[in-house]
Amino acid sequence: MNLNLNPSWQTILSDEIAKPYFTELMNIVDQEYQNSVCFPPKELIFSAFNNCLFENIKVVIIGQDPYHGDGEANGLSFSVNDSVKIPPSLRNIFREITTDLDSIFMPATGNLEFWAKQGVLLLNASLTVRKDNPNSHKHLNWNIFTDAVIQKISEEKENVVFMLWGGFAQKKGSKIDRSKHLVLESGHPSPMSANQGKWFGNKHFSKANDYLLKNNLKKIEWL
């Protein structure tokens, strides 16, 4: 499989992508795409990395796996293509942002590429999924790769904001060095969690921007 990963990321992750498990992973993913309908499109598997270079990372948001419906996933966690109806979790994310930042603007698109371009790494634990079958690639070794990405960011960068929403993300981010990064945790923005009072009011977006500004970094324009 052609590794459509930005050269700068390939350099940073050179040790990881040289490991036998990663070669095997790429071969299995290639077979999956040949034998089944999978998302995102193959050329967008590494979109999170290609839209947010390592040197530009300010915020990391960890998701579970891509959307599994036709035309939805674009390789960025929580993000969908422009023409797709905004999913419930993302709508709740936007609702929290508007309240947190005292805004009345609700985006018309769920495409979060504009976040990525500002330095938000929208990282799913698994970068691929079969159509209509959530978590279907959980058994592959994507988690080893994405754990290594998180560890690399934690070790080699400073003053990054990690947003860990829900138990899954919090477990995945458990080894982040909190002495040099800001880790923000809350419930997941899914309707079930949000309606139980575990999401709304977390103010993660203003907290992230306050932290970035305090460390002489440009804030994220969330809306």
ROSE-4610 file (N, C-alpha, C; in Angstrom, 1 decimal, always signed):
// ROSE-4610
residu = [M/M/M/N/N/N/L/L/L/N/N/N/L/L/L/N/N/N/P/P/P/S/S/S/W/W/W/Q/Q/Q/T/T/T/I/I/I/L/L/L/S/S/S/D/D/D/E/E/E/I/I/I/A/A/A/K/K/K/P/P/P/Y/Y/Y/F/F/F/T/T/T/E/E/E/L/L/L/M/M/M/N/N/N/I/I/I/V/V/V/D/D/D/Q/Q/Q/E/E/E/Y/Y/Y/Q/Q/Q/N/N/N/S/S/S/V/V/V/C/C/C/F/F/F/P/P/P/P/P/P/K/K/K/E/E/E/L/L/L/I/I/I/F/F/F/S/S/S/A/A/A/F/F/F/N/N/N/N/N/N/C/C/C/L/L/L/F/F/F/E/E/E/N/N/N/I/I/I/K/K/K/V/V/V/V/V/V/I/I/I/I/I/I/G/G/G/Q/Q/Q/D/D/D/P/P/P/Y/Y/Y/H/H/H/G/G/G/D/D/D/G/G/G/E/E/E/A/A/A/N/N/N/G/G/G/L/L/L/S/S/S/F/F/F/S/S/S/V/V/V/N/N/N/D/D/D/S/S/S/V/V/V/K/K/K/I/I/I/P/P/P/P/P/P/S/S/S/L/L/L/R/R/R/N/N/N/I/I/I/F/F/F/R/R/R/E/E/E/I/I/I/T/T/T/T/T/T/D/D/D/L/L/L/D/D/D/S/S/S/I/I/I/F/F/F/M/M/M/P/P/P/A/A/A/T/T/T/G/G/G/N/N/N/L/L/L/E/E/E/F/F/F/W/W/W/A/A/A/K/K/K/Q/Q/Q/G/G/G/V/V/V/L/L/L/L/L/L/L/L/L/N/N/N/A/A/A/S/S/S/L/L/L/T/T/T/V/V/V/R/R/R/K/K/K/D/D/D/N/N/N/P/P/P/N/N/N/S/S/S/H/H/H/K/K/K/H/H/H/L/L/L/N/N/N/W/W/W/N/N/N/I/I/I/F/F/F/T/T/T/D/D/D/A/A/A/V/V/V/I/I/I/Q/Q/Q/K/K/K/I/I/I/S/S/S/E/E/E/E/E/E/K/K/K/E/E/E/N/N/N/V/V/V/V/V/V/F/F/F/M/M/M/L/L/L/W/W/W/G/G/G/G/G/G/F/F/F/A/A/A/Q/Q/Q/K/K/K/K/K/K/G/G/G/S/S/S/K/K/K/I/I/I/D/D/D/R/R/R/S/S/S/K/K/K/H/H/H/L/L/L/V/V/V/L/L/L/E/E/E/S/S/S/G/G/G/H/H/H/P/P/P/S/S/S/P/P/P/M/M/M/S/S/S/A/A/A/N/N/N/Q/Q/Q/G/G/G/K/K/K/W/W/W/F/F/F/G/G/G/N/N/N/K/K/K/H/H/H/F/F/F/S/S/S/K/K/K/A/A/A/N/N/N/D/D/D/Y/Y/Y/L/L/L/L/L/L/K/K/K/N/N/N/N/N/N/L/L/L/K/K/K/K/K/K/I/I/I/E/E/E/W/W/W/L/L/L]
num = [1/1/1/2/2/2/3/3/3/4/4/4/5/5/5/6/6/6/7/7/7/8/8/8/9/9/9/10/10/10/11/11/11/12/12/12/13/13/13/14/14/14/15/15/15/16/16/16/17/17/17/18/18/18/19/19/19/20/20/20/21/21/21/22/22/22/23/23/23/24/24/24/25/25/25/26/26/26/27/27/27/28/28/28/29/29/29/30/30/30/31/31/31/32/32/32/33/33/33/34/34/34/35/35/35/36/36/36/37/37/37/38/38/38/39/39/39/40/40/40/41/41/41/42/42/42/43/43/43/44/44/44/45/45/45/46/46/46/47/47/47/48/48/48/49/49/49/50/50/50/51/51/51/52/52/52/53/53/53/54/54/54/55/55/55/56/56/56/57/57/57/58/58/58/59/59/59/60/60/60/61/61/61/62/62/62/63/63/63/64/64/64/65/65/65/66/66/66/67/67/67/68/68/68/69/69/69/70/70/70/71/71/71/72/72/72/73/73/73/74/74/74/75/75/75/76/76/76/77/77/77/78/78/78/79/79/79/80/80/80/81/81/81/82/82/82/83/83/83/84/84/84/85/85/85/86/86/86/87/87/87/88/88/88/89/89/89/90/90/90/91/91/91/92/92/92/93/93/93/94/94/94/95/95/95/96/96/96/97/97/97/98/98/98/99/99/99/100/100/100/101/101/101/102/102/102/103/103/103/104/104/104/105/105/105/106/106/106/107/107/107/108/108/108/109/109/109/110/110/110/111/111/111/112/112/112/113/113/113/114/114/114/115/115/115/116/116/116/117/117/117/118/118/118/119/119/119/120/120/120/121/121/121/122/122/122/123/123/123/124/124/124/125/125/125/126/126/126/127/127/127/128/128/128/129/129/129/130/130/130/131/131/131/132/132/132/133/133/133/134/134/134/135/135/135/136/136/136/137/137/137/138/138/138/139/139/139/140/140/140/141/141/141/142/142/142/143/143/143/144/144/144/145/145/145/146/146/146/147/147/147/148/148/148/149/149/149/150/150/150/151/151/151/152/152/152/153/153/153/154/154/154/155/155/155/156/156/156/157/157/157/158/158/158/159/159/159/160/160/160/161/161/161/162/162/162/163/163/163/164/164/164/165/165/165/166/166/166/167/167/167/168/168/168/169/169/169/170/170/170/171/171/171/172/172/172/173/173/173/174/174/174/175/175/175/176/176/176/177/177/177/178/178/178/179/179/179/180/180/180/181/181/181/182/182/182/183/183/183/184/184/184/185/185/185/186/186/186/187/187/187/188/188/188/189/189/189/190/190/190/191/191/191/192/192/192/193/193/193/194/194/194/195/195/195/196/196/196/197/197/197/198/198/198/199/199/199/200/200/200/201/201/201/202/202/202/203/203/203/204/204/204/205/205/205/206/206/206/207/207/207/208/208/208/209/209/209/210/210/210/211/211/211/212/212/212/213/213/213/214/214/214/215/215/215/216/216/216/217/217/217/218/218/218/219/219/219/220/220/220/221/221/221/222/222/222/223/223/223]
x = [+0.9/+0.0/+0.9/+0.5/+1.3/+1.0/+2.1/+2.0/+1.8/+0.5/+0.2/+0.3/+1.6/+1.8/+2.9/+2.6/+3.5/+4.9/+5.9/+7.3/+7.9/+7.4/+7.9/+7.4/+6.2/+5.7/+6.4/+6.7/+7.4/+8.8/+9.4/+10.7/+10.6/+9.6/+9.4/+9.0/+8.2/+7.8/+8.6/+9.7/+10.5/+10.8/+11.1/+11.3/+10.0/+8.9/+7.6/+7.2/+7.3/+6.8/+7.7/+8.9/+9.9/+9.7/+8.8/+8.6/+7.7/+8.0/+7.2/+5.7/+5.2/+3.8/+3.2/+3.9/+3.3/+3.2/+4.3/+4.2/+3.1/+2.9/+1.8/+0.5/+0.4/-0.9/-1.2/-0.3/-0.5/-1.0/-0.4/-0.8/-2.3/-2.6/-4.0/-5.0/-4.6/-5.5/-5.8/-4.7/-4.8/-5.8/-5.7/-6.6/-8.0/-8.2/-9.5/-10.2/-9.4/-9.9/-10.2/-9.5/-9.7/-11.0/-11.2/-12.2/-13.5/-13.5/-14.7/-14.7/-15.9/-16.0/-15.5/-14.5/-13.9/-13.8/-13.8/-13.7/-12.6/-12.0/-12.2/-11.7/-11.8/-11.2/-9.7/-9.1/-7.7/-6.8/-7.0/-6.0/-6.1/-7.2/-7.4/-7.2/-6.6/-6.4/-5.5/-4.5/-3.6/-3.9/-5.1/-5.5/-5.2/-5.4/-5.1/-3.7/-2.8/-1.4/-1.0/-1.6/-1.3/-1.8/-2.9/-3.5/-2.9/-2.1/-1.6/-0.2/+0.8/+2.2/+2.7/+3.6/+4.1/+4.5/+5.2/+5.8/+4.7/+3.5/+2.4/+1.4/+1.6/+0.6/+0.4/-0.8/-1.1/-2.1/-3.0/-4.1/-4.2/-4.5/-4.8/-6.1/-7.0/-8.3/-8.4/-8.7/-8.6/-10.0/-10.3/-11.5/-11.3/-12.4/-12.3/-12.0/-12.9/-12.6/-13.5/-13.2/-13.9/-15.4/-16.2/-17.6/-17.7/-18.7/-18.8/-19.9/-20.5/-21.5/-20.9/-21.7/-21.2/-20.9/-19.7/-19.4/-19.2/-19.1/-19.0/-17.6/-16.8/-15.4/-14.5/-13.7/-12.6/-11.2/-11.1/-9.8/-9.5/-10.4/-10.2/-11.2/-10.8/-11.7/-12.8/-14.0/-15.3/-15.7/-14.9/-15.2/-15.9/-16.7/-17.4/-17.2/-17.4/-17.3/-18.4/-18.1/-19.0/-20.4/-20.7/-22.1/-22.9/-22.2/-22.8/-23.5/-24.7/-25.4/-24.5/-24.4/-23.5/-24.0/-23.1/-23.5/-23.8/-24.6/-25.0/-23.8/-22.8/-21.7/-21.0/-20.8/-20.2/-21.1/-22.4/-23.4/-23.2/-23.1/-22.9/-21.6/-20.5/-19.2/-19.4/-20.1/-20.4/-21.2/-22.2/-23.0/-22.2/-21.3/-20.4/-19.5/-19.0/-18.1/-18.9/-20.1/-20.8/-21.1/-21.5/-21.7/-20.4/-19.4/-18.1/-17.5/-17.6/-17.0/-18.0/-19.2/-20.3/-20.6/-20.8/-21.0/-22.4/-22.9/-24.2/-24.1/-22.9/-22.6/-22.5/-23.3/-23.3/-22.8/-21.7/-21.1/-22.2/-22.1/-23.0/-22.4/-21.1/-20.5/-19.8/-19.7/-19.0/-17.6/-17.1/-15.7/-14.8/-13.9/-13.1/-11.6/-11.5/-10.2/-9.6/-10.5/-10.0/-9.4/-9.8/-9.1/-7.7/-7.7/-6.4/-5.4/-5.8/-4.9/-4.3/-5.0/-4.5/-3.6/-3.5/-2.7/-3.4/-4.6/-5.4/-5.3/-4.6/-4.5/-5.7/-6.5/-7.8/-7.5/-7.1/-6.6/-7.5/-7.9/-8.7/-7.7/-8.2/-7.4/-7.2/-8.2/-8.2/-8.4/-7.6/-7.7/-8.6/-9.1/-10.0/-11.1/-12.1/-13.3/-14.0/-14.7/-15.6/-16.9/-17.5/-18.8/-19.8/-20.6/-21.7/-21.3/-20.0/-19.6/-18.6/-19.1/-18.2/-17.3/-16.1/-15.0/-14.6/-14.9/-14.6/-13.1/-12.3/-10.8/-10.1/-10.9/-10.3/-9.3/-9.5/-8.6/-7.3/-7.2/-6.0/-5.0/-3.8/-2.8/-2.7/-3.8/-3.8/-3.5/-4.0/-3.8/-2.4/-1.6/-0.1/+0.5/+0.1/+0.6/+0.2/-1.1/-1.6/-1.1/-1.0/-0.3/+1.1/+1.8/+3.2/+3.2/+2.2/+2.1/+1.8/+0.9/+0.6/+1.9/+2.6/+3.8/+4.9/+5.0/+6.0/+5.7/+4.4/+4.0/+4.3/+3.9/+4.1/+5.6/+6.5/+7.9/+8.6/+8.3/+9.1/+8.6/+7.3/+6.8/+6.5/+6.2/+5.8/+4.5/+3.8/+2.6/+1.6/+1.3/+0.2/-1.0/-2.2/-3.4/-4.0/-4.2/-4.8/-6.3/-7.2/-8.6/-9.1/-9.4/-9.7/-11.2/-12.0/-13.5/-13.9/-14.4/-14.9/-13.8/-14.2/-13.3/-12.3/-12.7/-11.8/-10.6/-10.9/-9.8/-9.0/-9.6/-8.8/-7.8/-8.3/-7.4/-6.2/-6.6/-5.6/-4.5/-5.0/-4.1/-3.5/-3.5/-3.2/-1.7/-0.8/+0.6/+1.2/+0.3/+0.8/+1.4/+2.6/+3.3/+2.6/+1.9/+1.1/+1.9/+3.2/+4.0/+4.4/+4.2/+4.6/+3.5/+2.3/+1.2/-0.1/-1.1/-2.4/-3.3/-3.8/-4.7/-6.1/-7.1/-8.5/-9.3/-10.1/-10.9/-12.3/-13.2/-14.7/-15.4/-16.7/-17.5/-17.4/-17.9/-17.9/-19.1/-18.9/-20.0/-21.2/-21.2/-22.3/-23.6/-24.7/-26.0/-26.2/-25.9/-26.1/-25.3/-24.0/-23.1/-23.5/-23.7/-24.0/-25.3/-26.3/-27.6/-27.5/-26.5/-26.3/-25.4/-25.2/-24.4/-22.9/-22.4/-21.0/-20.2/-20.9/-20.2/-20.3/-21.6/-21.8/-21.2/-20.6/-20.0/-18.6/-17.9/-16.5/-15.6/-16.0/-15.2/-13.8/-13.7/-12.4/-11.8/-12.7/-12.2/-11.6/-12.2/-11.7/-10.4/-10.5/-9.3/-8.1/-8.4/-7.3/-6.7/-7.5/-7.0/-6.3/-6.8/-6.1/-4.7/-4.6/-3.3/-2.4/-2.9/-2.0/-1.5/-2.4/-2.0/-1.0/-1.2/-0.3/+1.1/+1.2/+2.5/+2.9/+2.4/+2.9/+2.6/+1.5/+1.1/-0.3/-0.5/-1.7/-2.9/-4.0/-5.2/-5.8/-6.7/-7.4/-8.7/-9.0/-10.4/-11.3/-12.1/-12.9/-14.1/-14.6/-15.8/-15.5]
y = [-1.2/+0.0/+1.2/+2.2/+3.5/+4.3/+4.6/+5.3/+6.8/+7.2/+8.6/+9.5/+9.6/+10.3/+11.4/+12.6/+13.7/+13.3/+13.7/+13.4/+13.8/+14.9/+15.4/+14.4/+14.0/+13.0/+11.6/+11.3/+10.0/+10.1/+11.2/+11.4/+11.2/+11.9/+11.9/+10.5/+9.8/+8.4/+7.3/+7.7/+6.7/+5.4/+5.5/+4.2/+3.4/+4.1/+3.3/+2.7/+3.4/+2.8/+1.8/+1.7/+0.7/-0.6/-0.6/-1.8/-2.8/-4.1/-5.2/-5.1/-4.7/-4.6/-3.6/-2.5/-1.5/-1.9/-2.6/-3.1/-4.1/-5.0/-5.9/-5.2/-4.2/-3.4/-2.8/-2.2/-1.6/-2.7/-3.9/-4.9/-5.4/-5.5/-5.9/-4.8/-3.6/-2.5/-2.5/-2.7/-2.8/-3.9/-5.0/-6.1/-5.8/-5.1/-4.7/-3.8/-2.9/-1.9/-2.6/-3.7/-4.4/-5.3/-5.9/-6.9/-6.3/-5.1/-4.5/-3.0/-2.4/-1.0/-0.4/+0.4/+0.9/+2.5/+3.1/+4.5/+4.9/+6.1/+7.1/+6.5/+7.3/+6.9/+6.7/+5.7/+5.3/+6.5/+7.4/+8.5/+9.5/+9.3/+10.2/+9.5/+8.3/+7.6/+8.4/+9.1/+9.9/+11.4/+11.7/+13.1/+13.9/+13.4/+14.1/+14.6/+13.8/+14.2/+15.1/+14.9/+15.7/+17.1/+17.3/+18.6/+19.3/+18.6/+19.2/+18.7/+19.4/+19.0/+18.9/+18.1/+17.9/+19.2/+20.0/+21.3/+22.3/+22.1/+23.0/+22.6/+21.5/+20.9/+21.8/+22.3/+23.0/+22.2/+21.5/+20.8/+19.4/+18.4/+17.1/+16.6/+16.2/+15.7/+14.3/+13.4/+11.9/+11.4/+10.8/+10.1/+8.6/+7.8/+6.4/+5.8/+6.0/+5.5/+6.3/+6.2/+7.1/+6.8/+7.8/+7.5/+6.4/+5.6/+4.4/+4.4/+5.6/+5.8/+6.3/+6.1/+6.6/+8.0/+8.4/+9.8/+10.7/+10.1/+10.9/+11.2/+10.1/+10.3/+11.0/+11.9/+12.5/+12.4/+11.5/+11.2/+12.0/+12.9/+13.7/+13.3/+13.1/+12.7/+13.8/+13.3/+14.0/+14.8/+14.8/+15.7/+14.9/+15.6/+15.0/+15.9/+15.3/+16.1/+17.2/+18.2/+19.4/+19.1/+18.2/+17.9/+17.1/+16.6/+15.6/+16.4/+15.9/+16.5/+16.4/+17.4/+17.4/+16.4/+15.4/+14.4/+14.9/+14.1/+14.6/+15.0/+14.2/+14.5/+15.8/+16.0/+17.2/+18.4/+18.2/+19.3/+19.7/+18.8/+19.1/+19.8/+19.4/+20.1/+21.6/+21.8/+23.2/+24.0/+23.3/+23.9/+24.4/+23.5/+23.9/+25.0/+25.0/+26.1/+27.5/+27.5/+28.7/+29.3/+28.4/+28.8/+29.2/+28.4/+28.7/+30.0/+30.3/+31.5/+32.6/+32.4/+33.5/+33.9/+32.9/+33.2/+32.8/+33.3/+32.9/+32.2/+32.0/+31.4/+29.9/+29.2/+27.8/+27.4/+26.7/+26.4/+25.6/+25.8/+25.2/+23.9/+23.6/+22.4/+21.7/+20.4/+19.6/+19.3/+19.9/+19.7/+20.5/+19.8/+20.5/+20.7/+20.7/+20.9/+22.2/+23.2/+24.5/+24.5/+23.6/+23.4/+22.8/+21.8/+21.1/+22.0/+22.9/+23.9/+24.8/+25.0/+25.9/+25.2/+23.8/+23.1/+22.2/+21.8/+20.8/+19.4/+18.5/+17.1/+16.4/+16.0/+15.3/+13.8/+13.2/+11.8/+10.8/+9.9/+8.7/+7.6/+6.8/+5.6/+4.6/+4.4/+3.5/+4.5/+4.4/+5.3/+4.8/+3.6/+3.0/+2.2/+2.0/+1.2/+0.7/-0.5/-1.0/-0.3/-0.2/+0.5/-0.1/+0.7/+0.3/-0.6/-0.6/-1.6/-0.9/-0.1/+0.7/-0.2/+0.3/-0.4/-1.7/-1.9/-3.1/-3.3/-2.2/-2.4/-2.2/-2.3/-2.2/-3.3/-4.5/-5.6/-5.5/-4.5/-4.3/-3.6/-3.3/-2.7/-1.2/-0.6/+0.9/+1.5/+0.9/+1.4/+1.5/+0.6/+0.6/+1.9/+2.1/+3.2/+4.6/+4.7/+6.0/+6.2/+5.1/+5.3/+5.9/+5.4/+5.9/+7.3/+7.7/+9.1/+10.0/+9.6/+10.4/+10.5/+9.4/+9.4/+10.3/+10.3/+11.1/+12.6/+12.9/+14.3/+14.7/+13.9/+14.1/+14.3/+13.5/+13.5/+14.7/+15.0/+15.9/+17.3/+17.5/+18.8/+19.3/+20.6/+21.2/+22.1/+22.3/+23.2/+22.8/+21.5/+21.0/+20.8/+21.1/+20.9/+19.5/+18.6/+17.3/+17.3/+17.1/+17.0/+15.6/+15.0/+13.6/+13.5/+13.2/+13.2/+11.7/+11.4/+10.0/+9.1/+8.0/+7.0/+6.4/+6.2/+5.6/+6.6/+7.8/+8.8/+9.0/+9.0/+9.3/+8.1/+6.9/+5.8/+5.9/+6.2/+6.3/+7.4/+8.5/+9.6/+9.5/+8.4/+8.3/+8.5/+8.3/+8.4/+9.8/+10.7/+12.1/+12.7/+13.4/+14.1/+15.4/+15.3/+16.5/+17.6/+17.4/+18.4/+19.5/+19.1/+20.1/+20.2/+19.6/+19.8/+20.0/+20.5/+20.7/+19.6/+18.8/+17.7/+18.1/+18.2/+18.5/+17.3/+16.9/+15.7/+16.0/+15.4/+15.5/+14.3/+14.2/+13.2/+13.4/+12.4/+12.4/+13.3/+14.0/+14.8/+14.1/+12.8/+12.0/+12.4/+12.3/+12.7/+12.0/+10.7/+10.0/+10.6/+10.8/+11.4/+12.9/+13.6/+15.1/+15.3/+14.4/+14.6/+14.2/+13.5/+13.1/+14.2/+15.3/+16.4/+16.2/+15.4/+15.1/+15.8/+16.6/+17.3/+18.8/+19.3/+20.7/+21.4/+22.6/+23.4/+23.0/+22.2/+21.8/+23.0/+23.9/+25.1/+24.7/+23.6/+23.2/+24.1/+24.8/+25.6/+26.9/+27.5/+28.7/+28.4/+27.3/+26.9/+26.6/+26.0/+25.7/+27.0/+27.9/+29.2/+30.0/+30.0/+30.7/+30.2/+28.9/+28.2/+28.5/+28.5/+28.8/+30.2/+31.1/+32.5/+32.7/+32.1/+32.2/+31.7/+30.8/+30.2/+30.8/+32.0/+32.8/+32.1/+31.4/+30.7/+31.3/+31.3/+31.9/+31.0/+31.6/+30.8/+30.2/+29.2/+28.5/+29.3/+29.6/+30.1/+28.9/+28.6/+27.4/+27.5/+28.8/+28.9/+29.8]
z = [+0.0/+0.0/+0.0/-0.8/-0.9/+0.4/+1.1/+2.3/+2.1/+2.0/+1.7/+3.0/+3.5/+4.7/+4.4/+4.9/+4.7/+5.0/+4.2/+4.4/+5.7/+6.3/+7.6/+8.7/+8.6/+9.5/+9.4/+8.1/+7.9/+8.5/+8.5/+9.2/+10.7/+11.3/+12.7/+13.2/+12.4/+12.8/+12.1/+11.6/+10.8/+11.6/+12.9/+13.7/+13.7/+13.9/+14.1/+12.8/+11.7/+10.4/+9.8/+10.4/+10.0/+10.7/+11.7/+12.5/+11.7/+12.0/+11.2/+11.4/+12.6/+12.8/+11.8/+11.6/+10.7/+9.3/+8.8/+7.5/+7.3/+8.3/+8.3/+8.3/+9.2/+9.3/+7.9/+7.2/+5.9/+4.9/+5.0/+4.1/+4.3/+5.6/+6.0/+5.6/+5.8/+5.5/+4.0/+3.2/+1.8/+1.3/+2.0/+1.6/+2.0/+3.1/+3.6/+2.5/+2.0/+1.0/-0.3/-0.6/-1.8/-1.7/-0.5/-0.3/+0.2/+0.8/+1.5/+1.1/+1.4/+1.3/+2.7/+2.7/+3.9/+3.8/+5.0/+5.1/+6.0/+5.9/+4.8/+3.5/+2.4/+1.1/+1.4/+0.7/+1.0/+1.0/+0.1/+0.1/+1.2/+2.0/+3.2/+4.5/+4.5/+5.8/+6.7/+6.2/+7.0/+6.9/+6.7/+6.5/+7.7/+8.9/+10.2/+10.2/+9.8/+9.8/+8.6/+7.5/+6.3/+6.4/+7.2/+7.4/+8.6/+9.5/+10.7/+10.9/+10.5/+10.6/+12.1/+12.4/+13.7/+14.4/+13.6/+14.1/+14.4/+13.9/+14.0/+15.1/+15.7/+16.7/+17.9/+18.2/+19.4/+20.3/+19.6/+20.3/+19.7/+20.5/+20.0/+20.6/+19.6/+20.0/+19.6/+20.5/+20.3/+20.1/+18.9/+18.7/+18.6/+18.3/+18.4/+17.0/+16.1/+14.7/+13.7/+12.4/+11.5/+11.4/+10.9/+10.6/+9.6/+9.7/+8.9/+7.8/+7.6/+6.6/+5.3/+4.2/+2.9/+2.9/+2.4/+2.2/+3.4/+4.6/+5.8/+6.2/+6.3/+6.9/+6.0/+6.6/+5.8/+6.4/+7.3/+7.9/+9.2/+9.6/+10.8/+11.8/+13.0/+14.1/+14.3/+14.4/+14.7/+13.4/+12.4/+11.2/+10.1/+9.3/+8.2/+7.0/+5.8/+4.6/+4.5/+3.7/+3.7/+3.4/+2.6/+2.2/+3.2/+4.2/+5.2/+6.3/+6.7/+7.9/+9.1/+9.9/+11.1/+12.1/+12.4/+13.4/+14.8/+15.6/+16.9/+17.8/+17.8/+18.7/+18.3/+17.0/+16.6/+16.8/+16.6/+16.9/+18.4/+19.3/+20.7/+21.0/+20.2/+20.3/+19.9/+18.8/+18.4/+19.4/+19.9/+21.0/+22.2/+22.6/+23.7/+23.4/+22.1/+21.7/+21.7/+21.2/+21.1/+22.5/+23.4/+24.8/+25.5/+25.3/+26.0/+25.5/+24.2/+23.6/+23.5/+24.0/+24.0/+22.6/+21.7/+20.3/+19.9/+18.8/+18.3/+17.0/+16.6/+15.2/+15.3/+14.5/+14.4/+13.0/+12.9/+11.6/+10.7/+9.4/+8.5/+8.0/+8.3/+7.8/+9.0/+8.9/+10.0/+9.6/+8.5/+8.1/+9.0/+9.7/+10.7/+10.1/+8.8/+8.2/+8.7/+8.9/+9.3/+10.7/+11.5/+12.8/+12.6/+11.7/+11.5/+10.9/+10.1/+9.4/+10.5/+11.6/+12.7/+13.7/+13.6/+14.5/+15.4/+15.0/+15.8/+15.2/+15.8/+15.3/+15.7/+14.7/+15.0/+14.7/+15.8/+15.7/+16.2/+15.3/+15.7/+16.1/+17.1/+17.6/+16.4/+15.7/+14.5/+13.3/+12.3/+11.2/+10.0/+10.2/+9.1/+9.8/+8.9/+9.4/+8.2/+8.4/+7.3/+7.3/+6.1/+5.9/+6.9/+7.5/+8.4/+9.5/+9.9/+10.9/+11.9/+12.8/+13.7/+14.5/+14.7/+15.4/+14.7/+13.5/+12.8/+12.5/+12.6/+12.5/+13.8/+14.9/+16.2/+16.5/+15.9/+16.1/+15.4/+14.4/+13.7/+14.7/+14.3/+15.2/+15.0/+14.6/+14.5/+15.9/+17.0/+18.3/+18.7/+18.2/+18.5/+17.9/+16.6/+15.9/+16.5/+16.8/+17.3/+18.7/+19.5/+20.9/+20.7/+19.7/+19.5/+19.1/+18.3/+17.9/+19.1/+20.0/+21.2/+22.1/+22.2/+23.0/+22.4/+21.1/+20.4/+20.7/+20.5/+20.8/+22.2/+23.1/+24.6/+24.9/+24.3/+24.6/+24.0/+22.7/+21.9/+21.8/+22.3/+22.2/+23.6/+23.7/+24.9/+24.7/+25.8/+25.8/+24.7/+24.6/+23.7/+24.6/+24.1/+24.8/+24.3/+25.2/+24.8/+25.3/+24.4/+24.8/+24.8/+26.0/+26.2/+26.6/+25.7/+25.9/+26.0/+27.2/+27.4/+27.9/+28.5/+29.0/+28.1/+26.8/+25.8/+25.6/+25.3/+25.0/+26.3/+27.4/+28.7/+28.9/+28.6/+28.8/+27.8/+26.6/+25.5/+25.8/+26.5/+26.8/+28.2/+28.8/+30.2/+30.5/+29.5/+29.7/+29.2/+28.9/+28.5/+29.7/+29.4/+30.5/+30.8/+32.0/+32.4/+33.0/+33.1/+33.7/+32.6/+31.3/+30.3/+29.2/+29.5/+28.6/+29.4/+28.8/+29.4/+29.0/+29.9/+29.6/+30.1/+29.2/+29.5/+29.4/+30.4/+30.4/+30.7/+30.0/+30.3/+29.7/+29.9/+29.2/+27.7/+27.0/+25.6/+25.1/+23.9/+23.4/+22.8/+22.8/+22.3/+23.1/+22.4/+23.1/+24.5/+24.6/+25.8/+27.0/+26.7/+27.7/+28.0/+26.9/+27.0/+27.8/+27.6/+28.2/+29.7/+30.1/+31.5/+32.2/+31.6/+32.2/+32.2/+31.4/+31.4/+30.4/+29.5/+28.5/+28.5/+28.5/+28.4/+29.7/+29.4/+30.5/+30.8/+30.0/+30.3/+29.9/+29.0/+28.7/+28.2/+27.5/+27.0/+26.0/+25.2/+24.1/+24.5/+25.5/+26.1/+27.0/+27.7/+28.5/+27.6/+26.5/+25.5/+25.0/+24.6/+24.1/+25.1/+26.4/+27.5/+27.7/+27.6/+27.8/+26.7/+25.5/+24.3/+24.4/+24.7/+24.8/+25.9/+27.0/+28.2/+27.8/+26.8/+26.4/+25.0/+24.8/+23.6/+22.3/+22.2/+21.0/+20.6/+19.3/+18.7/+19.1/+19.5/+19.8/+18.6/+18.9/+17.8/+17.5/+16.3/+15.9/+15.7/+16.8/+16.8/+15.9/+15.7/+14.8/+13.6]
